[in-house]
Amino acid sequence: MTKTLSLVSLALMCVTLGAQTPNSDRPDPSMTPGTTQTGAQAPAATDAQTPAANARAAQVEPASVSAELTKNLDAKRVHVGDAIEAKTTSEAKLADGTTLPRGTKLMGNVLDVTALKSKQEKNSRIVIALNRAVLKDGKQVAIQSAVTSMTAPATSSEAAVMSAPSGPPASAGGSAGAGGSAGTAAPSAPSMGAPIGSDTQVAQGAMLKGAGDQVPVGNKPSILLSAPNTPESSGILEAKGENVSLASGTKLTLNVIPLRA
C-alpha cells in the first residue's frame, strides 16, 4: 500500500514540459510546476510536497508569465538563501483568478550554488526558486513556478551588429542622379536595428520540452537551463568551465500556479 501511494505521489509531481509555440497564449495544461527529474524524493517538509497538495497542483492549469531579473545572478557572488528578484513584464492571470499586473515582483531565493573556485571544479551551478508574487498593494501570493526559457540581455557588441545598416555604404563621390547636384551622396536607408545599449534580444532562449530536457540560455549558449528537480525549485542553471552569470534584465518565461492550503 505504501509503495502504491509513493508511486501515485511521484506521478502527480512528475510534469512534462511539453513543446510550446511562441505565439501560444497559454501553456499546455500538463506543464505544471513541481517537476522532478529523479526517481527518489525527499520526505515531505511542507503541504506543497504532500500527495494531497500535488493532486491539487496537477488539476490547476498553469499561467504563462513573462518576467525579467532585477538583480544580477552570479555563481561567484551568490550564496544559498540569497534573495532572487524578478518583475513581470506583462499582465498575467492565475488559475484562481488572481491578477498579476505588469511590474509585479516575483521573489525567491537561491537553493543551491556551486562556483568555480579551484582547478578541481569543472562546472558551476545555481538552483533557483521563485515562490512569492508581491502585488503593488503589498499583498503576497504563494506560488509554485517552473522556468521554461531564459534570454540574457544583448551585449553592446551584439546590439551594434543588429543596428548596422545592411546595404553597402553610399559613395561620397557618386554621380548625380536626375535633378541632383554632382558629388552629392545618396542618403542611406535608415537602420532597422536597435541602437547600441538597447535591450535587443539577439538569440531567443529555447523552450524546455520535457522534464529531462536542457536548453541553452538565449545570448548565453554556454549556460544551460534545466527543469526543476524538486517541488520547491523553479529551475537549474549550469555551465562548464565558467561561472553561471546572468545580468539584471535577463528575460524569463515561467509557468505559475497559485498555492492554497
Salt bridges, closest charged atoms under 4 A:
ASP47 OD2 - ARG56 NH2 2.91
GLU61 OE2 - ARG26 NH1 3.54
GLU68 OE1 - LYS251 NZ 2.63
ASP74 OD2 - ARG77 NH1 2.95
ASP82 OD2 - HIS79 ND1 3.59
GLU85 OE2 - LYS71 NZ 3.65
ASP96 OD2 - ARG260 NH2 2.53
ASP112 OD2 - ARG125 NH1 2.75
GLU238 OE2 - ARG125 NE 3.67
